[in-house]
Amino acid sequence: MDASKLSSISQADTDERIGEFWDTHDFTDFDTDAPDIEFEIAYTVPLEVDLFSEIEKQARQRGVKVETLVNLWLRQKLAEQTAV
């Protein structure tokens, strides 16, 4: 890393020195202008190929994305289980 590429916070000039800096510092100490962000965590669940194909067909018929339909069905099933 050349001098024009110093890390803006640590002023370190190598990846190793940047790592050493963050090993002993906390980002929240420097978080003055960083914007708040929101993010969503997505999970994957393996499905049988035939089952996924059937879900895709159902989603197409309903005009929704596969993940929308799966989430709807899972919410419905959980609501049924909770009501028992």
TALIN-V567198 format. One line per field, one symbol per residue. ss: DSSP state (@ for helix, = for strand, . for the rest). phi: phi as a letter, one per 30 degrees, with the letter a starting at -180 (. if undefined). A space follows every 10 residues. Layout:
ss: ???
phi: ???
//
This chain:
ss: ..@@@..... ....@@@@@@ @@@...@@@. .......... ........@@ @@@@@@@@@@ @@...@@@@@ @@@@@@@@@@ @@@.
phi: .dedcdddcd idcbeddded eddcbceddc dccdddbcbc ccccbdbded dddddedddd ddibdedddd dddddddddd dddd
//
